[in-house]
Amino acid sequence: IESILVAHNDILEEHELVELQKQLSSINQSLTRKNFKDEFKGFIYTLDDFENTQEFFWLIDKVIPSNSLGVFYGASGSGKTTLILHYISMILHQYPQVYIFYIDGDMGTQNIKNAGVTTLMELFSNRFVYAGKNIDGDFSEIAQRFVEKIVFEQQKHLSRYYLLIEDSLNLIAKKRNGFIVVEQLYRLEKQLRSAGGGIVVIHHTNKQGLFADSQQIENYADYMYKVERNDFNNTLLLKPVKASRYDIEEKAYLIEDRQIVREVIYKDANISATESTFIQEVQAILGDVGELNQSDLLKELQSTLNSLKIGIKRATRWLEKWAEELKWIRERRPEQKNAVFYYLQNCQSEKLQNSENIDIQGT
């Protein structure tokens, strides 16, 4: 009304102007009379809003937080599906209130069976739903309808926690001309999160091993991991890329026959075959000799360094690095012109024990 009065007062009749002024005055009075809290009722939080909120918990400790939207991405064959299925088993065994819906657009039936999906279906038939069977129609469109139904079910069953797994985002997300529609990205997933559930999205890197799709895939997610396989020591590495407000951590797992055997120390697993060989050789030498100064140790390592094509500077850096990780002890001795000595922890314990025995005998 105000814009009409300003822009068109020259074409309005006098009685029309008067009538519009009356209406504007009436509206302003009604707005003034409205209580502040009533006017912004839908915008202000109440205690009830917080009482109905689900408590935060870790579905997988320091990896998958509840009520979140996370992305796990990596190259084809890096172990993403193996990892997620391992996590699913842990979650279903630990949390009876969790219901998991897995949309798989990536594997054939034989691979699904070999991955251990059928075992989970048998054990948790009422809480584990595996979808993605080839049917007529657009896969993405059917998947979107499926997610929409899960959102509705989560809104209806507040005592349950619905976890949606999407494998992979390339096939499930809405696309236009072969590209993910950014405006529609995570639209239903965000509704599920708002309703109290959670989402884990699996996404592939391109043929060059790069994450080259829409940046919004990362921007719109609560957290993000890169999954890598270290072939030389048969480990699977989980590297945080985006943490947001969650205290997520790097993880490493030993793999045998495409199955996760156990969790291992990340720093030990996240090394090259060359570095691993170097560590083993240093431990073997110190295990045989007991103690060596840095100069003598590097001489003993020379043939190994040559075969691995490692220079003295890198070898010295690795000696210091893995001493900090307690693979061996590094000790600078002022009484011997600040010479640096290396030995294994158990070797020094034996040395101290022997010196104590000598002292006792001497006494």
C-alpha positions in Angstrom: 0.0 0.0 0.0 2.8 2.3 0.8 4.5 1.7 -2.6 1.2 2.4 -4.3 0.7 5.6 -2.5 4.2 6.8 -3.4 4.3 5.6 -7.0 0.8 6.0 -8.2 -0.7 8.9 -6.3 -0.9 11.0 -9.4 -3.4 8.6 -11.1 -5.6 7.7 -8.1 -8.8 9.5 -7.3 -9.0 11.5 -4.1 -11.4 9.0 -2.5 -9.1 6.1 -3.4 -6.2 7.8 -1.8 -8.2 8.4 1.4 -9.4 4.8 1.5 -5.8 3.4 1.1 -4.6 5.7 3.8 -7.3 4.4 6.1 -6.3 0.8 5.4 -2.7 1.5 5.9 -3.4 3.2 9.3 -5.6 0.2 10.3 -2.8 -2.3 9.5 -0.2 -0.3 11.4 -2.4 -0.1 14.4 -3.0 -3.9 14.4 0.8 -4.6 14.1 1.5 -2.2 17.0 -1.0 -3.9 19.2 0.5 -7.4 18.5 2.6 -8.8 21.3 6.4 -9.1 20.5 6.5 -12.8 21.3 3.3 -13.5 19.5 4.6 -11.8 16.4 7.8 -13.9 16.4 6.3 -17.1 17.8 7.7 -19.2 15.0 11.1 -17.7 15.3 11.8 -17.9 19.1 12.9 -21.1 20.8 10.9 -22.5 23.7 11.9 -25.0 26.4 9.7 -27.6 24.6 11.9 -27.4 21.5 15.0 -28.5 23.5 13.2 -31.1 25.6 12.1 -33.0 22.4 15.7 -33.0 21.0 17.6 -36.3 20.9 20.8 -36.4 22.9 24.0 -36.5 21.0 25.9 -39.7 20.8 28.6 -41.4 18.7 27.3 -44.1 16.3 31.0 -44.9 15.8 33.3 -43.4 18.4 35.1 -40.3 17.0 34.0 -41.2 13.4 30.2 -41.0 12.9 28.3 -38.6 15.1 24.5 -38.9 15.5 22.1 -36.5 13.8 24.6 -35.5 11.1 25.3 -35.6 7.4 28.7 -37.1 6.6 30.6 -37.9 3.4 33.1 -40.7 2.8 34.9 -40.5 -0.5 37.8 -42.2 -2.3 38.9 -44.0 -5.4 37.1 -47.0 -6.7 38.3 -50.1 -4.8 39.7 -48.1 -1.9 37.5 -49.9 0.6 34.7 -47.4 1.3 31.9 -50.0 1.1 33.9 -52.5 3.2 34.4 -49.9 5.9 30.8 -48.7 6.0 29.5 -52.3 6.2 31.9 -52.9 9.1 30.5 -49.8 10.8 26.9 -50.9 10.1 27.5 -54.2 11.9 28.9 -52.4 14.9 26.0 -49.9 15.1 23.3 -52.6 14.8 24.9 -54.7 17.5 25.3 -51.7 19.9 22.2 -49.6 19.4 18.8 -51.4 19.3 17.0 -48.1 18.5 18.9 -47.6 15.3 17.3 -48.6 11.9 19.6 -48.5 8.9 18.5 -48.1 5.3 21.2 -48.7 2.7 20.7 -47.6 -0.9 23.3 -49.3 -3.1 23.6 -48.3 -6.7 27.1 -49.6 -7.1 27.4 -53.4 -6.6 26.0 -56.5 -8.3 24.2 -59.2 -6.3 27.3 -61.5 -6.1 29.5 -58.7 -4.8 26.8 -57.7 -2.3 26.7 -61.3 -1.0 30.5 -61.5 -0.8 30.7 -58.2 1.2 28.6 -59.8 4.0 25.3 -58.0 3.4 23.3 -61.2 3.5 24.6 -61.9 7.0 23.4 -58.5 8.3 20.0 -59.1 6.6 19.6 -62.4 8.4 20.7 -61.0 11.8 18.8 -57.7 11.7 15.9 -58.3 9.3 13.7 -55.8 11.1 16.3 -53.1 11.4 18.4 -53.3 8.3 16.9 -52.6 4.8 19.1 -53.0 1.8 17.8 -51.3 -1.4 19.0 -50.6 -4.9 17.8 -53.6 -6.9 17.7 -53.0 -10.6 14.2 -52.0 -11.7 12.7 -50.2 -14.6 12.8 -46.4 -14.3 15.2 -43.7 -13.4 17.3 -44.9 -10.4 17.9 -41.5 -9.0 14.1 -40.7 -9.1 13.2 -43.9 -7.3 16.0 -43.4 -4.8 14.7 -39.9 -4.0 11.2 -41.2 -3.4 12.7 -43.9 -1.1 14.5 -41.2 0.9 11.3 -39.1 1.1 9.5 -42.1 2.6 12.3 -42.6 5.2 12.0 -39.0 6.2 8.3 -39.5 6.8 8.9 -42.7 8.9 11.5 -40.9 11.0 9.0 -38.1 11.7 6.4 -40.7 12.7 8.8 -42.8 14.9 10.6 -40.3 17.2 11.9 -43.1 19.5 13.8 -44.6 16.7 17.0 -43.4 15.0 17.0 -43.8 11.2 20.4 -43.9 9.6 20.5 -43.6 5.8 23.5 -44.8 3.8 23.7 -43.6 0.2 26.2 -45.6 -2.0 27.0 -43.7 -4.2 26.1 -40.1 -4.4 26.9 -40.1 -8.2 23.9 -42.4 -8.8 21.5 -41.3 -6.1 21.6 -37.5 -6.3 19.4 -35.6 -8.7 21.3 -34.8 -12.0 20.9 -32.5 -14.9 22.9 -33.1 -18.1 25.1 -35.5 -16.2 25.9 -33.1 -13.4 24.6 -33.1 -9.8 21.8 -30.5 -9.3 23.3 -28.4 -6.6 20.0 -26.7 -5.7 18.6 -30.2 -4.9 21.7 -31.6 -3.2 20.9 -33.1 0.2 17.4 -31.5 0.2 15.7 -34.7 1.6 18.8 -35.6 3.6 18.6 -32.3 5.5 15.0 -33.0 6.3 15.9 -36.4 7.7 18.6 -34.8 9.9 16.0 -32.2 11.1 13.6 -35.0 12.0 16.3 -36.6 14.2 18.0 -39.1 11.8 21.4 -39.2 10.2 23.0 -39.7 6.8 26.3 -41.2 5.5 27.0 -40.5 1.9 29.6 -42.5 -0.1 31.2 -40.7 -3.1 33.8 -41.6 -5.7 36.8 -39.6 -6.9 37.2 -39.3 -10.6 39.6 -41.4 -12.8 42.5 -39.1 -11.9 41.8 -39.8 -8.2 40.6 -36.2 -7.6 37.5 -34.9 -5.9 36.4 -32.9 -8.9 32.6 -32.6 -8.4 30.6 -29.8 -7.0 32.3 -28.1 -4.0 28.9 -28.0 -2.4 29.2 -31.8 -1.7 31.7 -30.9 1.0 30.3 -27.5 1.9 26.8 -28.8 2.7 28.2 -31.8 4.8 28.7 -31.8 8.5 32.0 -33.8 8.3 34.0 -35.5 5.6 36.5 -38.3 5.3 38.9 -39.5 2.5 39.3 -43.3 2.4 42.6 -44.7 1.2 44.0 -48.2 0.9 47.6 -48.9 1.8 48.4 -52.0 -0.2 51.8 -52.8 1.1 50.6 -53.3 4.7 47.0 -54.2 3.9 45.5 -51.4 5.8 42.6 -49.0 5.2 43.1 -45.4 6.2 40.4 -42.9 7.2 41.6 -39.3 6.8 39.5 -36.4 8.1 39.0 -33.7 5.4 36.3 -31.6 7.2 35.5 -31.8 10.9 33.2 -28.8 11.4 32.0 -28.9 15.0 32.6 -32.6 15.5 35.8 -34.0 17.2 36.3 -36.7 14.5 39.7 -38.6 14.3 41.9 -40.4 11.8 41.6 -44.1 11.8 43.3 -47.2 10.3 42.2 -50.8 10.0 43.9 -54.0 9.0 42.2 -55.8 6.1 42.2 -59.5 5.2 40.0 -61.0 2.3 38.1 -57.7 1.9 37.1 -57.8 5.6 38.2 -55.5 8.4 40.1 -57.6 11.0 40.8 -55.0 13.6 41.7 -51.3 14.2 45.5 -50.5 14.2 47.5 -47.5 15.1 47.1 -44.9 12.4 50.6 -43.5 12.4 52.0 -47.0 12.0 49.7 -47.7 9.1 50.0 -44.4 7.3 53.5 -44.9 6.0 55.0 -46.1 2.7 56.6 -49.5 2.1 60.0 -47.8 2.0 59.6 -46.1 5.4 58.2 -49.4 6.9 61.3 -51.3 5.7 63.5 -48.6 7.2 61.8 -48.9 10.6 62.1 -52.7 10.6 65.8 -52.6 9.7 66.6 -50.1 12.4 64.8 -52.2 15.0 66.6 -55.3 13.8 70.0 -53.7 14.1 69.3 -52.2 17.5 67.8 -55.5 18.6 71.1 -57.3 17.7 73.6 -54.7 18.9 71.7 -53.2 21.8 73.0 -49.6 21.4 74.6 -47.5 18.8 75.5 -43.8 18.3 73.9 -42.1 15.3 77.1 -42.2 13.2 77.6 -45.9 13.7 73.9 -46.7 13.2 73.9 -44.9 9.9 76.9 -46.9 8.8 75.1 -50.1 9.7 72.1 -48.9 7.7 74.1 -47.9 4.6 73.4 -50.9 2.4 69.7 -50.6 3.3 69.7 -46.9 2.5 71.3 -47.6 -0.9 68.7 -50.3 -1.8 65.9 -48.0 -0.7 67.4 -45.0 -2.4 67.3 -42.9 0.8 69.8 -40.2 1.6 71.4 -39.5 5.0 69.3 -36.4 5.7 66.0 -38.3 5.3 67.3 -41.3 7.3 68.3 -38.9 10.1 64.9 -37.3 10.0 63.2 -40.7 10.1 65.3 -41.7 13.1 64.2 -38.6 15.0 60.6 -39.0 13.9 60.1 -42.6 14.9 62.0 -42.0 18.2 59.2 -39.6 19.0 56.7 -42.4 18.2 58.7 -44.7 20.6 59.8 -47.2 18.0 63.2 -46.7 19.7 64.9 -44.4 22.2 66.9 -41.4 21.1 69.3 -40.0 23.8 71.7 -37.1 23.7 74.6 -37.6 26.1 76.5 -34.4 27.2 79.3 -36.4 28.8 80.1 -37.8 25.4 80.4 -34.5 23.5 76.6 -34.4 23.0 76.6 -37.6 20.9 73.2 -39.1 20.0 72.6 -42.7 20.9 69.8 -45.0 19.8 68.5 -48.2 21.6 65.3 -50.1 22.0 63.3 -49.7 25.2 63.7 -53.3 26.3 67.5 -53.2 25.5 68.0 -50.3 27.9 66.0 -52.1 30.6 68.3 -55.1 30.3 71.3 -52.9 30.4 70.1 -51.2 33.6 69.3 -54.5 35.1 72.8 -55.9 34.4 74.5 -52.8 35.9 72.4 -53.2 39.0 73.5 -56.8 39.3 77.2 -55.8 38.9 76.8 -53.2 41.6 75.2 -55.7 44.0 77.9 -58.2 43.4 80.6 -55.6 43.8 79.1 -54.5 47.1 
